[in-house]
Amino acid sequence: LLPLALLGVFLAAAAVGIAVLTASVVVYVVVHQQLRGEVDRTLQARVNEIRSASFPISVDENGFLHVPGPGFGVESTFVQAIFSGGKIVAEPDSLALPVSGRDEHAVNSQGGRPYFEDKTVQGTKYRVLTFPGQNIAVQVFRPLTAVDHTLHRITLYLILIAAGGMGVAAALGLLVSRAALTPVRRLTDTAEAVTETRDLSQRIEPTGTGDDELGRLAGSFNTMLGA
């Protein structure tokens, strides 16, 4: 009986685990897409702001990048420009992202399509939107620290929920299995007692209506003992 009960517990926990795991993956993917999509929209808004400005991007006398547009409503975004030869000019108090071969190619690909990519600098991941120009490519980027932190917390919560759900399912499965196997246990105990004592007067008390499989089995066993 114990292996049957454990099998029921395992099946219940496995079923709940699969359901919770599937739901967790769906939740994670949806949240991931929403958070990353919000970052991409923020970068695109900054690019649109720069393109709609009345004066172009320039380099001031101190060698820093002067970017048009106040950037209202666009927080934690940085801008850098890549000129011919791979020269990078960033805004004041802003780090400079490394330049890839694709970025260098974008400098001279006027009319090319903007593209998103992820870059990591000193352990920090950035989301970067690059739009090509004539002899220049402008990159607008934003750190993904907050997004990654949120996704990490969501992952932890989902793991805890999955573990808790499997634990509850295992406990409920054990209770249900024990309750369902009680008539079988009674039948087994009575059969063992008759075998040991040779006392044929013992009977199994019927459970429920007696119309189910276990009830009919108990009735047949009592009839056999009476015969």
Helices and strands as residue ranges (DSSP letters): H 2-51, E 58-59, E 65-66, E 78-83, G 84-86, E 88-90, H 101-107, E 115-121, E 124-132, E 136-143, H 145-180, H 182-197, H 213-226
